[in-house]
């Protein structure tokens, strides 16, 4: 009759599960895979130094994290969303519609986006936005009209570049990095090359120009990577002729396998990004639900600990890992302290 | 009569048994070809298995060894207990950042002691040789033993992941020269420390008992939380899927009338067994988390989702086991006056038990290796704290073994690569044990009629 006993215990479990709306005592975080390692480092230090439980950190991408964040307020929703881009107006609206009204935005620092290739591959050592745009845009401006991009070798774009096939692994559209890459490299290259001006002069509408300046090729020369940088690295290792788009911190952890290219003659490092010399960088954020601060123990302490000088400041563990410290960190600290929400604050 | 026919045949074809004709040759050749195809198929399978096992083992075995540095740390009272009152609350105010200088100093002393004066060696390089986990380890020790403050205590700290990799062959002097996180000078010092017995590589039990660790300390990462989380989920799956599955199959097989309703149920159960597992994850998110408000990342939700996934497998195998019990047993029991229920529970079920258990174990093994549905219910996460003992622990956040493998492969530090393979080895060992158990049960208790 052990069968009866088993059924009884199963029923007991079901009963417990039905009544368990017990208070959650650990912080739940989800979002950007770029912010993930930083959040993990802070969560680990937080658990080590405070009596609060270690926060649970999930990955999944900025958009997925913010979508989860905006699902509502309460026990079974996350407290913090990590994002490698600012929250969009539309997402704020969705949040508000679901009852997530007071959102605290915390900028933790800056991250560089670098172009790297296999260490023993062709000499991809220097790029500028113009070259990347010419190589990866779906349509380019040639002889007064917009034509499909047919470039197959880097040397066709600029004789200074290696005579190798164009293959680039870029972050997929669910990553916040993609948006920054398109805006700061492709669109910037479009403008710099004079293509944008020429298109406008030729009478194209503003939307058409923007679309032409931000659409990547789909003929296999530009490959979207929906996974993490480890996948990009694996693809580069199997195709040494290719280049990949990485976060600075990932590159710095894999300098034995990758070599980095300069952008406009500036080589990427925490110093050049902090000084504003390296052009392709973006701020990293996390967003807190203000309503949860009184509900989830340690939530405010975690946020304050994250942006404290010892953690996010120069020389701290995050800077060692590759985060570019925010020069206005003191400002962020006081914002967190005052629980300034996006509507009421800056 | 027969003789006549044979005689006729031989006369027609004029062939002898000693000489094979064309058709026989062709048939023999086709059989030989088929044997060759079969052998090739097996060879391909075995080759794939060998390559897979070799790559996993060669990548994963190093995860079971770890390098430690043994050193004396001066637990300075003025740093660790600035107020000097040995009050635990005041000691706890000193964060790990305060402990790091003590470890740095101890490392520096140790390097000076062994005469490790390598040109180009900076203080920063010396500091980086010890894992960042060390500060936490030291703080936990001091909080647990406040009376040791002011004394010099011997500690075993984890060596930095790159130094550890050097002794496992993952980091070489050539790669260190290119690597921004390790330098050749550090490797020289590490060699000197090893020579003098201050550094040793040994079996890494901590890999099985430690929780996950962040990207900055791969050397401290383990799969303890994942093993516990998987165990909790398996308990829930066993506790729910076995009774529900067996009850459902007994009713369907022994009691239910065959009509259009049972036909529909039967078809649906077979279909459910083929539903992709991610669908159960979506269902779990909608029902258990959004509707029933169960916590995210908890083994209870994972267990319930995997129960749904395993149920069809268990029902199908249980029904097959019940079907294989011959009707004569039922007839005999009913014939001597046993009720239908007595017949089932006293005679049919015990005889079907080996088959049911085998099916259950195989279902559990399938559930153990499942990742996709867990992705949607928040179990693919960085979880550092161990869940409590059951039943409360069922509601605490945890990960699972396959999820931990996935997490490790996404980290940027190359040291996590060996940890991922190490976790795969542990997962494979669990699966092997379960499958072996299923085979043993079947061999020992199965009866054939």
Interface residues (C-beta under 8 A of the other chain):
Chain A: X3 X6 X7 X9 X10 X13 X14 X16 X17 X18 X20 X21 X22 X24 X26 X28 X30 X33 X36 X37 X39 X40 X41 X43 X44 X45 X47 X48 X49 X51 X53 X54 X56 X57 X58 X59 X74 X75 X76 X78 X119 X227 X228 X229 X230 X249 X250 X252 X253 X254 X255 X256 X257 X310 X317 X320 X321
Chain B: X92 X95 X96 X97 X132 X135 X136 X139 X171 X175 X176 X178 X179 X180 X181 X213 X214 X215 X216 X217 X236 X239 X240 X242 X243 X244 X246 X247 X289 X290 X292 X293 X294 X295 X296 X297 X300 X304 X349 X378 X380 X381 X382 X383 X384 X385 X391 X394 X395 X397 X409 X410 X411 X412 X413 X414
